[in-house]
């Protein structure tokens, strides 16, 4: 079994992801940030079909293209209940559910915090996770709806995935995340990774995907208990998240 992923830029700093189960040819888009970009990439892929939309959360830069893409392709929509704020869903899923794309099986992980119903899709066999805005390379999503404790629990669930899991996050925020990370953590591995990230971005090279192992080693939000050992883990995370919210670097 194998999953092909086509990653491409959308909007100002989003990434789109088209995926194809190679055993059956079934295809999906992870979120719908930009209908034109997604349909264009689908045409360029030569796959000739789009079977599903897999939404991670309701924000317009993740579900705003649902209606147009459904109209153009007939794709079935699957996502958390909150997505119906923007568009209907054919199937509502939540943490613990399973979504099959042909021979590829995704387990749905509850990663609420950025939004209350945010989910991720984890292909355990392929060691791939599509995480929306729950976690970024060297960052995590703002707490627009959830609490710090909820988000910390969500990040803990993601951190429990195998270290080699490839993580597809939805935005190219890594350079700014690195600047913040360096302001709160002087770990040598972080400094080395940040230097690599700055060099990649100067050349226009994407820093997505990342891996669970890289994030556990250098992401200040996952390292919060190490950075603030005087605080309970969720409180340590809350302190660092609050610092990021006002960071101007």
C-alpha positions as CSV (number, residue, x, y, z in Angstrom):
1,X,0.0,0.0,0.0
2,X,1.2,3.5,-0.7
3,X,-0.1,7.0,-0.7
4,X,1.1,9.6,-3.2
5,X,1.0,13.2,-1.9
6,X,1.1,16.3,-4.2
7,X,1.9,19.4,-2.2
8,X,1.5,22.9,-3.7
9,X,1.2,26.5,-2.5
10,X,-2.2,28.2,-2.1
11,X,-3.3,31.7,-1.1
12,X,-0.6,33.7,0.7
13,X,1.0,31.0,2.9
14,X,-1.2,27.9,2.8
15,X,-0.3,24.5,1.3
16,X,-2.7,22.3,-0.5
17,X,-2.5,18.5,-0.6
18,X,-3.9,16.2,-3.1
19,X,-3.5,12.5,-2.2
20,X,-4.0,9.3,-4.2
21,X,-4.2,5.7,-2.9
22,X,-2.0,3.9,-5.4
23,X,-3.7,0.5,-5.0
24,X,-7.2,1.7,-6.0
25,X,-6.6,5.1,-7.6
26,X,-9.0,6.8,-5.2
27,X,-8.1,10.5,-4.6
28,X,-8.8,13.2,-2.1
29,X,-7.9,16.8,-1.2
30,X,-6.9,17.6,2.4
31,X,-8.9,20.8,3.0
32,X,-9.9,23.3,0.3
33,X,-8.0,26.5,0.9
34,X,-8.2,27.6,-2.8
35,X,-10.6,25.9,-5.2
36,X,-8.8,27.2,-8.3
37,X,-5.4,26.1,-7.2
38,X,-6.7,22.6,-6.2
39,X,-8.6,22.1,-9.5
40,X,-5.6,23.3,-11.4
41,X,-3.3,20.9,-9.5
42,X,-5.8,18.1,-10.0
43,X,-5.8,18.7,-13.8
44,X,-2.0,18.8,-13.8
45,X,-1.8,15.5,-11.9
46,X,-3.5,13.5,-14.6
47,X,-5.4,11.6,-12.0
48,X,-8.7,12.4,-13.7
49,X,-10.9,12.2,-10.5
50,X,-11.4,13.6,-7.1
51,X,-13.4,11.3,-4.8
52,X,-13.2,13.0,-1.4
53,X,-12.6,16.2,0.5
54,X,-11.1,15.6,4.0
55,X,-11.5,18.6,6.1
56,X,-9.5,19.2,9.3
57,X,-11.5,22.2,10.6
58,X,-14.0,24.9,9.6
59,X,-11.9,27.9,8.9
60,X,-12.4,29.4,5.4
61,X,-8.8,28.8,4.4
62,X,-9.5,25.1,5.0
63,X,-13.1,24.5,4.0
64,X,-14.0,27.6,2.0
65,X,-13.6,25.8,-1.3
66,X,-15.8,22.9,-0.5
67,X,-18.9,23.9,-2.4
68,X,-17.0,24.8,-5.6
69,X,-14.9,21.7,-5.6
70,X,-18.0,19.5,-5.0
71,X,-19.7,21.1,-7.9
72,X,-16.8,20.6,-10.2
73,X,-15.9,17.0,-9.2
74,X,-18.7,15.4,-7.3
75,X,-16.3,14.7,-4.4
76,X,-17.9,13.5,-1.1
77,X,-17.1,15.6,2.0
78,X,-15.8,14.2,5.3
79,X,-14.9,16.3,8.3
80,X,-15.8,17.4,11.8
81,X,-19.2,18.7,12.6
82,X,-18.0,22.3,12.8
83,X,-17.4,22.4,9.0
84,X,-21.2,22.7,8.4
85,X,-20.8,26.3,9.4
86,X,-19.5,26.8,5.9
87,X,-20.8,23.9,3.8
88,X,-22.7,20.6,4.2
89,X,-20.8,17.3,5.0
90,X,-21.6,13.9,3.6
91,X,-20.0,12.3,6.7
92,X,-19.2,13.8,10.1
93,X,-16.2,12.3,11.9
94,X,-14.5,12.8,15.2
95,X,-11.5,11.5,17.1
96,X,-11.3,7.7,17.1
97,X,-13.2,7.3,13.8
98,X,-11.7,5.6,10.7
99,X,-11.7,7.0,7.1
100,X,-10.7,4.7,4.3
101,X,-9.3,6.0,1.0
102,X,-9.2,2.8,-0.9
103,X,-6.5,0.7,0.8
104,X,-5.2,3.6,2.8
105,X,-6.8,3.8,6.3
106,X,-6.8,7.1,8.2
107,X,-7.5,7.2,11.9
108,X,-9.1,10.4,13.0
109,X,-7.3,12.2,15.9
110,X,-9.0,14.8,18.0
111,X,-6.6,17.8,18.0
112,X,-9.0,20.5,19.2
113,X,-7.7,23.8,20.5
114,X,-7.2,25.9,17.4
115,X,-10.9,25.3,16.9
116,X,-13.0,23.1,19.2
117,X,-13.6,20.3,16.6
118,X,-10.2,20.3,14.8
119,X,-9.1,16.8,13.7
120,X,-6.1,15.3,12.1
121,X,-5.9,12.3,9.7
122,X,-3.2,9.7,10.5
123,X,-2.2,6.9,8.1
124,X,-0.4,4.6,10.5
125,X,0.7,2.2,7.8
126,X,2.3,4.9,5.7
127,X,3.4,6.9,8.8
128,X,1.8,10.1,7.5
129,X,-0.3,12.7,9.3
130,X,-2.3,15.6,7.9
131,X,-2.7,18.0,10.8
132,X,-4.2,21.2,9.5
133,X,-3.4,24.0,11.9
134,X,-2.9,21.9,15.0
135,X,0.8,21.8,14.8
136,X,3.3,23.5,12.5
137,X,7.0,23.1,11.9
138,X,8.4,24.8,15.1
139,X,4.9,26.1,16.0
140,X,1.3,25.3,16.7
141,X,-2.1,27.0,16.0
142,X,-3.5,29.9,17.9
143,X,-6.1,29.1,20.5
144,X,-9.1,30.8,18.7
145,X,-11.7,28.6,20.4
146,X,-10.1,26.0,22.7
147,X,-8.2,26.2,26.0
148,X,-4.5,25.8,26.6
149,X,-5.2,22.5,28.4
150,X,-7.2,21.2,25.4
151,X,-4.4,22.2,23.0
152,X,-1.7,20.7,25.2
153,X,-3.6,17.4,25.3
154,X,-4.0,17.5,21.5
155,X,-0.3,18.1,21.0
156,X,0.5,15.3,23.4
157,X,-1.6,12.9,21.2
158,X,0.4,14.0,18.1
159,X,3.7,13.7,19.9
160,X,2.8,10.1,20.8
161,X,2.9,9.1,17.1
162,X,6.1,7.4,15.9
163,X,9.0,9.8,15.5
164,X,9.4,9.0,11.8
165,X,5.8,10.1,11.1
166,X,5.8,12.6,8.2
167,X,3.7,15.6,9.3
168,X,1.9,17.7,6.6
169,X,0.9,21.0,8.2
170,X,-1.1,23.6,6.3
171,X,1.0,26.8,6.4
172,X,4.5,28.0,5.6
173,X,5.0,29.7,9.0
174,X,8.4,28.1,9.8
175,X,10.8,31.0,9.5
176,X,8.7,33.2,11.8
177,X,8.2,30.2,14.1
178,X,11.9,29.7,14.2
179,X,12.6,33.3,15.2
180,X,10.2,32.9,18.1
181,X,11.6,29.6,19.1
182,X,15.1,31.1,19.3
183,X,13.8,33.8,21.7
184,X,12.7,31.2,24.3
185,X,15.0,28.3,23.7
186,X,18.8,28.1,23.2
187,X,19.0,24.4,22.5
188,X,21.8,23.7,20.0
189,X,19.6,21.4,17.9
190,X,17.1,24.2,17.5
191,X,19.8,26.7,16.5
192,X,21.0,24.3,13.8
193,X,17.5,23.6,12.5
194,X,16.7,27.3,12.5
195,X,19.8,28.1,10.4
196,X,18.8,25.4,7.9
197,X,15.2,26.8,7.8
198,X,16.4,30.4,7.1
199,X,18.6,29.1,4.3
200,X,15.8,27.1,2.8
201,X,13.4,30.0,2.8
202,X,15.9,32.3,1.2
203,X,15.9,29.9,-1.7
204,X,12.1,29.5,-1.7
205,X,12.3,25.9,-0.6
206,X,9.3,24.6,1.4
207,X,9.9,23.6,5.0
208,X,6.8,21.4,5.0
209,X,6.5,18.5,5.7
210,X,8.2,17.9,9.0
211,X,8.4,14.9,11.3
212,X,7.1,14.1,14.7
213,X,10.7,13.5,15.8
214,X,12.0,16.8,14.6
215,X,9.1,18.6,16.4
216,X,9.7,16.8,19.6
217,X,13.3,17.7,19.5
218,X,13.0,21.4,18.6
219,X,9.4,22.7,18.7
220,X,9.1,25.0,21.8
221,X,5.4,24.1,22.3
222,X,6.2,20.4,22.6
223,X,9.3,21.2,24.7
224,X,7.3,23.5,27.0
225,X,7.7,21.3,30.1
226,X,11.4,21.3,29.6
227,X,11.5,25.1,29.1
228,X,9.3,25.8,32.1
229,X,9.9,22.9,34.5
230,X,8.5,25.0,37.4
231,X,5.0,24.7,35.9
232,X,2.6,21.9,35.2
233,X,2.9,20.9,31.5
234,X,-0.4,22.5,30.3
235,X,0.5,25.8,32.2
236,X,4.0,25.7,30.7
237,X,2.5,25.4,27.3
238,X,0.0,28.2,28.0
239,X,2.9,30.6,29.0
240,X,4.8,29.9,25.8
241,X,1.7,30.2,23.6
242,X,0.8,33.5,25.2
243,X,4.4,34.7,24.5
244,X,4.1,33.7,20.9
245,X,0.8,35.6,20.6
246,X,2.6,38.9,21.3
247,X,5.9,38.2,19.7
248,X,7.0,40.8,17.2
249,X,10.3,39.3,16.0
